Amino acid sequence: MVAAGQLDGCYQGDGRARRFDPQKVAAALGQRLDPGQLMGNGAGTASALAQMKAASPEGNIELPLSQAQPKPRGERLSDDDQDGYALARTQKAIEEARKLKRQNAEAEGQYVLASEAQLEIKRLIGQEVAEFEQLLRVAARAVADELNVDFKAARKILLDKWRDHRDRRSRQLTEEATAPELSESEKAEDI
């Protein structure tokens, strides 16, 4: 702003020795202060402005943001109202805090990514199914030897029955999983 000439006449000196007159700067900027400057790293701005007002010899310094009366609840903010911007920033800060809370819980091992858990479960289930099918082959060999029947026919019967059961259970479990409800502890986490 200094380089662009927007603050000409609002300061004395050059470089690090430059000193600004707050009243002249406020007048040059049109008494406007971005509400974002009152949040985050600029949270001390509001208290600094209050101290400037208190320290003013006349006590009548006009702050860049007016201390207007709060708007009635339920009334829609106009599109150029800076309170809407401040509200959006506050909501963003709340969401960021929730995200960090979830990331901390995940780092502590309280949560795992659903995609990682799903891949691990698929791997384990696939391994169990393969082992059970191998057991059916061994069982078919034992039945064939014990009852003196054809091994391939016994194995086919066992595998067909197993696969029918597996398909039926898969459809049933898929239907149950389509609308899972959150548990009370999951609802309480609010992440």
Stockholm file with secondary structure:
# STOCKHOLM 1.0

chainA/1-191         MVAAGQLDGCYQGDGRARRFDPQKVAAALGQRLDPGQLMGNGAGTASALAQMKAASPEGNIELPLSQAQPKPRGERLSDDDQDGYALARTQKAIEEARKLKRQNAEAEGQYVLASEAQLEIKRLIGQEVAEFEQLLRVAARAVADELNVDFKAARKILLDKWRDHRDRRSRQLTEEATAPELSESEKAEDI
#=GR chainA/1-191 SS CTTTTTTTTSEESSGGGCEECHHHHHHHTTTCCCGGGGSGGGTHHHHHHHHHHHHSSSSCCCCSSCCCCCCCTTCCCCTTCHHHHHHHHHHHHHHHHHHHHHHHHHHTTSCCCHHHHHHHHHHHHHHHHHHHHHHHHHHHHHHHHHHTCCHHHHHHHHHHHHHHHHHHHHHHHHHHHTSCCCCHHHHHHCC
#=GC SS_cons         CTTTTTTTTSEESSGGGCEECHHHHHHHTTTCCCGGGGSGGGTHHHHHHHHHHHHSSSSCCCCSSCCCCCCCTTCCCCTTCHHHHHHHHHHHHHHHHHHHHHHHHHHTTSCCCHHHHHHHHHHHHHHHHHHHHHHHHHHHHHHHHHHTCCHHHHHHHHHHHHHHHHHHHHHHHHHHHTSCCCCHHHHHHCC
//
